[in-house]
Amino acid sequence: MDNQPPNSREPPTDASVNWRSGAATVVAAALGAVAGAIAAAKLPSDKFAWTGFFMVPLFALLEVSLKHLVSLFGGDQNAARFALAGALVAGFYGAWFGVRYL
């Protein structure tokens, strides 16, 4: 007789964790890019230090939603935080410099 409850789910495979975590990272980079493009369009060119204020809401959103996003990274909270924060920053400043200097 099987001792598992009938509603238990199988743990995600490594491949599905990789796809889901990759998708979450791409979405975070896109969100950062949108915020970076808006910041570059709205802020004066001599106010580069103000870009950090545009990042604060994104990091707050990341910390609030981190408990839901950890499952996409196989339960590793540090990996989720590092990957998503890095994607936010890379997307933000990539769009910032793209809008400003291209």
N, C-alpha and C positions, 0 to 999 in steps of 0.2 A: 504494500500500500504506500502511496506517495504521501510524504509528510508536508509538502508545500501547500500553502493556502491556494485556492483556485484563482484568486485575483492578483497574485504576485506577478510582477513583470520580470522578464529576463534582463540581466544587466546589459548595458549597451556594449557593443563590440568596439574594438579599437578604431575600425574604419568609420563607424557612425559617429564616434566622438570626434575624430579628425575632421569629418565633413561639417558637423554642427559647430565645432569650435572655429573652424575656418570661416564659416558663414557669419558667425557672430563677430569675428574680427573684421571682416569686410564691411559689415553694417556699421560697426563702430568707426572705422576709417571714413566711411561715407558721411556719417553724422558729423565727424570732426571736420571734414572737408566743406560741408555746407556752412558750418559755423565759421570756419576760417575765411571762406569767400565772403560771407556777410560782414565779418569784422574788417576785412581788407577794403570792402567797398564803403563802409560807413566811417571808419576811423581815419583821422588825418594821417598823412604819411610820416609825420615826425613823432607819432605817439605809439611806437612799437611796444613800450612797456605796458600799455593798456590791453594788449592781447591776452594777457594772463587772466583778466577779468572775464573774458569770453569763455575761458576754459573752466572756470569754477563751476558753473551750472552743469557742465558735462561730467565733471568728476563727481559732483554730488549725485547726479542721476546714476552714474556707474556704481557708486557705493550703496545707494538705496536699492538698486535692482540686482546687486551682486549675488544675493542668496538665490535668486531665480536663474541666474546665468551660470552659476557654478556647475550645474548638472551638465551643461554643454561641454565642459572641460573635464569630464570624468570625475567631478567632485574635488578637484584641486583648486582651492580658492586663490592661492598665490599665483598660480599659472593664469587663471582667469583674470585676475586684477592686472597682472603685468602685461598680458597680451592685449587686453582691451584698452588699458590706459596708453600703452605704446601706440596702438592703432589710432586712438583719438588724437594724440599729439602729432603723429606723422601726417594724418589726414588734414588736421588743422593747419599746420605750418606749411605743408605742401600746397594747399589751396591759397594760403596767405601770400606766399612768395610767388605763386603762379599768377595771381590776380595783380599783385603789385608790380612785378617786373616783366611781365610778358605783354 
